[in-house]
Amino acid sequence: MKEVALNAIHTSLNAKMVPFAGYMMPVSYEGVTIEHETVRKALGVFDVSHMGEFLITGANALELIQKVCSNDASKLIDGKAQYTCMPNENGGIVDDLIVYRIDEEKYLLVVNASNIEKDWNWIAQHNSMDATMRDLSDEYSLLAIQGPKAAEAMQSLTQVDLANMKFYTFEVEEFAGVKNVIISATGYTGSGGFEIYFKNEDAVQIWEKVMEAGADFGIKPIGLAARDTLRLEMGFCLYGNDIDDSTSPIEAGLGWITKFTKDFVNSENLKKEKEEGPTRKLIAFEMEERGIPRHDYDIVDENGKIIGVVTSGTMSPSLDKGIGMGYVPLEIAKTGEKIFIQIRKKAIAAKQVKLPFYKG
């Protein structure tokens, strides 16, 4: 089991540590609901240093990214980031990721922790154009500072105008006394904020300065459990739950990051799927009665016939009701339509809704 650079700090804060993607990670500190509400109302800091970072450089860097990714990275300019996915050859998804354009010949790819080795091998396998690849995952730490007060609270730590940073842009600047930090207006919570990338040796200094700067604004450390409830309220896909090697970006509602203006792995088949329509679709639903939907619970019709499966589900702290996502046949996927979730021996009514669940 690997340890993140801030492991000793999490332990000293009595975090509940669990194995996740090969790392010991803080899943909670005070409790999911308290931590969730802290991010929605003020700000919290997540240690997500388990994520993977690949640096792709050279004259052919963009060509490689265009080949393996579904979105059109040629639209990026310096200082812009883009959400994308890497399709496999069987209609599924290798991983979803963020591409950062540092300059014309330098890109940072941020991938899911559990997929670092798989993603590296996949990209390397398609690197016929000899772009230079470096795996920086073990050298870098990543903090997500999220919540409506994040910009105001962190402004004292940098010259970057945080309040006016546009979503999915980034700057490489000094932060908390450390040079060459990537300050990125990205996140996975739907409550605004920043993601900060820096070398492991600077982790303790940056953590302490972040906690100090945020003290008057109510900052708290937040675990991965609240990260999951926050992302689900926004309807953001989680790799391994809502998308995986067997789900296509089209059926997962990721057609908007699947651009057929270029050729990429399996683009022809995905284009055909988009034109003809997928056989199933990822839907969002809210429980109409008390009940908490969970990953892998069956979705059934009024006669108890299994029509789909829950991919993500929880009790929403913001809405105080059960919410979830799951796959059903295309003809059943209609906003407002009733479905039922099999919770133990009872089929509980739920209603299909539009995302996000949480409107802010």
C-alpha positions in Angstrom: 0.0 0.0 0.0 1.4 3.4 -1.0 1.1 6.5 1.2 0.4 10.0 0.0 2.9 12.7 1.1 0.3 14.0 3.7 -0.4 10.7 5.2 1.0 11.6 8.7 -1.2 14.8 8.7 -4.4 12.8 7.9 -3.5 10.3 10.7 -2.9 13.1 13.2 -6.4 14.5 12.3 -7.9 11.1 13.2 -9.0 10.6 9.6 -10.6 7.2 8.8 -8.0 5.8 6.4 -9.0 3.1 3.9 -7.1 1.4 1.0 -8.2 2.9 -2.3 -6.5 2.4 -5.7 -3.3 1.1 -4.0 -3.1 4.0 -1.6 -4.2 4.6 2.0 -6.6 7.5 1.7 -8.7 9.5 4.1 -12.4 8.5 3.6 -13.8 10.8 6.3 -12.8 13.0 9.3 -15.9 14.2 11.1 -18.5 12.4 9.0 -19.9 12.5 5.5 -22.8 14.9 6.0 -20.9 17.5 8.0 -18.1 17.4 5.4 -20.5 17.5 2.5 -22.3 20.6 3.9 -18.9 22.3 4.6 -18.1 22.2 0.9 -21.6 23.3 -0.2 -21.7 26.3 2.2 -18.0 27.3 2.8 -14.9 25.4 1.6 -13.1 22.2 2.2 -9.8 20.7 1.1 -9.5 17.2 -0.3 -6.2 15.3 -0.6 -6.5 13.6 -4.0 -2.8 12.9 -4.5 -3.6 9.3 -5.6 -4.6 10.6 -9.0 -2.3 10.0 -11.9 -0.4 12.6 -13.9 1.3 11.9 -17.3 3.3 14.5 -19.1 3.1 14.2 -22.9 5.6 16.4 -24.8 7.2 16.9 -28.2 6.2 17.9 -31.7 3.7 14.9 -31.9 2.2 15.2 -28.4 -1.1 16.6 -29.7 -1.3 13.9 -32.4 -1.1 11.2 -29.7 -3.7 12.8 -27.5 -6.0 13.2 -30.5 -5.7 9.6 -31.4 -6.5 8.2 -27.9 -9.0 10.8 -26.6 -12.6 11.4 -27.8 -12.7 15.2 -27.3 -11.0 17.5 -29.7 -7.8 18.7 -28.0 -6.8 20.9 -31.0 -9.4 23.4 -29.6 -7.2 23.9 -26.5 -5.0 27.0 -26.1 -2.3 27.5 -23.5 -3.8 27.6 -20.0 -7.0 25.7 -21.0 -8.1 22.3 -19.7 -10.5 19.8 -21.3 -12.6 16.9 -19.9 -12.4 13.9 -22.2 -12.3 10.1 -22.3 -10.3 7.4 -23.9 -12.5 4.9 -25.8 -11.4 1.3 -26.2 -11.8 -0.8 -29.3 -14.9 -2.6 -28.0 -17.2 0.4 -27.5 -16.3 1.0 -23.9 -14.1 3.5 -22.0 -10.5 2.9 -20.9 -10.8 6.0 -18.6 -12.1 9.5 -18.3 -9.5 12.2 -17.7 -8.6 15.9 -17.9 -6.1 17.2 -20.5 -4.2 20.4 -19.6 -2.4 22.3 -22.4 0.7 23.9 -21.0 2.0 24.9 -24.4 1.9 23.7 -28.0 4.2 20.8 -27.3 3.5 20.1 -23.6 0.3 18.5 -22.2 -0.6 17.2 -18.7 -3.0 14.3 -18.6 -4.7 13.7 -15.2 -6.1 10.2 -14.9 -8.0 8.1 -12.3 -5.9 6.5 -9.6 -7.1 3.0 -10.2 -6.3 3.2 -13.9 -2.7 4.6 -13.8 -1.0 1.5 -15.1 -3.7 0.6 -17.5 -3.9 4.1 -19.0 -0.1 4.4 -19.3 0.0 1.1 -21.2 -2.9 2.0 -23.4 -1.4 5.4 -24.4 2.1 3.9 -24.9 0.5 1.2 -27.2 -0.9 3.9 -29.5 2.3 6.1 -29.4 3.4 5.2 -33.0 4.3 8.8 -33.5 7.0 8.8 -30.7 5.7 11.5 -28.5 7.7 11.7 -25.2 5.8 10.3 -22.2 6.6 10.8 -18.6 4.7 9.3 -15.6 4.8 11.9 -12.9 2.2 10.2 -10.6 4.6 9.3 -7.8 6.2 12.8 -7.8 3.2 15.0 -7.5 0.5 15.7 -4.9 -2.9 17.2 -5.6 -5.3 19.2 -3.4 -8.8 20.0 -4.3 -9.9 23.2 -2.5 -13.6 23.3 -3.2 -16.6 25.5 -2.1 -18.1 28.9 -2.7 -15.5 30.6 -0.4 -12.5 29.0 -2.0 -11.4 32.0 -4.1 -11.7 34.5 -1.3 -10.0 32.3 1.2 -7.0 31.3 -1.0 -6.4 34.7 -2.6 -3.7 35.7 0.1 -1.6 32.7 -1.1 -1.1 33.8 -4.8 -0.9 36.7 -7.2 -3.3 34.9 -9.6 -6.7 36.5 -9.7 -8.7 33.5 -8.4 -12.1 35.1 -8.4 -11.9 35.8 -12.1 -10.4 32.5 -13.2 -12.7 30.9 -15.8 -13.9 27.3 -15.3 -11.4 24.8 -16.8 -8.5 27.2 -17.1 -5.3 27.1 -15.2 -2.1 29.0 -14.4 1.4 27.9 -13.4 2.4 30.3 -10.7 3.6 30.7 -7.1 1.2 29.5 -4.5 1.8 29.4 -0.7 5.4 30.4 -1.2 6.0 27.5 -3.7 7.0 28.2 -7.3 5.6 26.4 -10.4 2.3 25.2 -8.8 -0.5 24.4 -11.3 -3.6 26.3 -10.1 -6.5 24.9 -11.9 -10.2 26.1 -11.8 -11.5 22.6 -12.0 -13.1 20.2 -9.5 -15.6 17.4 -9.0 -18.0 18.9 -6.5 -20.2 21.5 -8.4 -19.5 24.1 -5.7 -16.6 25.8 -7.5 -13.0 26.0 -6.3 -9.5 24.9 -7.4 -7.2 22.0 -7.9 -3.6 22.6 -6.9 -0.7 20.4 -8.3 2.7 20.5 -6.7 5.8 18.3 -5.9 5.5 15.9 -3.0 8.3 17.7 -1.0 6.1 20.9 -0.9 3.0 19.1 0.3 3.2 19.8 4.1 4.0 23.5 3.5 1.1 24.0 1.1 -1.3 22.0 3.3 -0.4 24.1 6.4 -0.7 27.4 4.5 -4.0 26.4 2.9 -5.5 25.5 6.3 -4.2 28.8 7.8 -5.5 30.9 5.0 -8.9 29.2 5.1 -9.3 29.2 8.9 -11.4 32.4 9.1 -13.6 31.0 6.3 -14.5 27.7 8.0 -12.2 25.4 6.0 -12.1 21.7 7.0 -10.4 18.6 5.6 -12.8 16.5 3.6 -12.6 12.8 2.8 -13.4 10.7 -0.3 -16.8 9.7 1.0 -18.1 13.3 0.8 -16.4 13.7 -2.5 -18.6 10.9 -3.8 -21.9 12.4 -2.5 -20.9 15.8 -3.8 -20.1 14.5 -7.3 -23.3 12.4 -7.4 -25.5 15.3 -6.6 -24.0 16.9 -9.8 -24.5 13.8 -11.8 -20.8 13.5 -12.6 -19.7 10.0 -13.7 -17.4 7.9 -11.5 -15.1 5.5 -13.4 -15.7 1.9 -12.2 -19.4 2.7 -11.4 -21.1 4.7 -14.1 -18.5 4.2 -16.8 -16.1 1.4 -17.5 -14.6 -0.8 -20.1 -18.1 -2.0 -21.1 -20.0 1.4 -21.3 -19.9 3.7 -24.3 -19.5 7.4 -24.0 -22.8 7.7 -26.0 -24.9 5.7 -23.7 -23.3 7.3 -20.6 -24.4 10.8 -21.8 -20.9 11.8 -22.8 -21.6 12.5 -26.4 -20.6 16.1 -25.7 -17.0 15.1 -25.2 -17.1 12.7 -28.2 -16.2 14.8 -31.3 -16.3 13.2 -34.7 -14.4 16.1 -36.3 -11.3 13.8 -36.2 -10.3 10.1 -36.1 -9.7 8.5 -32.8 -9.7 4.9 -31.4 -13.1 3.3 -32.3 -14.5 6.6 -33.6 -16.2 5.0 -36.6 -18.3 2.6 -34.4 -19.1 5.3 -31.9 -20.3 7.6 -34.6 -22.6 4.9 -35.9 -23.9 4.3 -32.4 -24.6 8.1 -32.0 -26.5 8.2 -35.4 -28.5 5.0 -34.7 -29.0 5.6 -31.0 -27.7 3.4 -28.2 -29.7 0.5 -26.9 -29.5 1.7 -23.3 -28.9 5.0 -21.5 -27.6 6.3 -18.2 -30.5 7.9 -16.3 -30.8 9.9 -13.1 -33.5 9.2 -10.6 -34.8 10.4 -7.2 -36.5 8.1 -4.7 -40.2 8.9 -4.1 -40.3 7.0 -0.8 -37.6 6.5 1.8 -34.9 4.2 0.6 -31.2 4.5 -0.3 -30.3 3.1 -3.7 -26.8 1.5 -3.9 -24.4 0.4 -6.6 -25.5 -2.8 -8.3 -29.1 -2.7 -7.0 -31.6 -3.8 -9.7 -33.9 -1.4 -11.4 -37.3 -3.0 -12.0 -40.6 -2.1 -13.6 -44.0 -2.1 -11.9 -44.3 -5.9 -12.4 -40.9 -6.5 -10.8 -39.2 -7.3 -14.0 -35.5 -6.3 -14.0 -34.9 -3.6 -16.6 -31.6 -2.1 -15.5 -29.0 -1.6 -12.8 -28.0 1.2 -10.4 -24.5 2.3 -11.0 -24.3 5.0 -8.3 -26.6 5.8 -5.4 -26.7 7.6 -2.0 -28.8 9.5 0.4 -28.3 13.1 -0.8 -27.2 15.4 2.1 -28.4 18.5 0.2 -31.8 17.1 -0.9 -32.4 14.7 2.0 -33.6 12.0 -0.3 -32.2 9.0 -2.1 -30.7 9.7 -5.5 -29.0 7.6 -8.1 -28.0 6.8 -11.6 -28.2 3.7 -13.6 -28.6 2.1 -17.0 -32.0 1.2 -18.5 -33.2 0.4 -22.1 -33.4 3.6 -24.3 -37.2 3.3 -24.6 -37.6 3.5 -20.8 -35.3 6.4 -20.4 -37.7 9.4 -20.1 -37.6 12.3 -17.6 -40.6 12.1 -15.3 -41.2 8.3 -15.9 -41.5 6.1 -12.9 -39.2 3.2 -12.2 -38.6 1.0 -9.1 -35.4 0.2 -7.2 -35.2 -3.2 -5.6 -34.0 -2.5 -2.1 -33.6 -5.8 -0.3 -37.1 -7.5 -0.8 -39.0 -4.4 -1.6 -39.4 -2.4 -4.9 -39.3 1.3 -4.0 -40.7 3.9 -6.4 -38.4 6.4 -8.0 -38.8 9.1 -10.6 -36.4 9.8 -13.5 -35.1 13.4 -13.3 -32.8 15.8 -15.2 -29.3 16.4 -14.0 -27.9 17.9 -11.9 -29.8 16.8 -8.8 -28.4 19.7 -6.8 -29.2 23.1 -8.4 -27.1 25.3 -6.0 
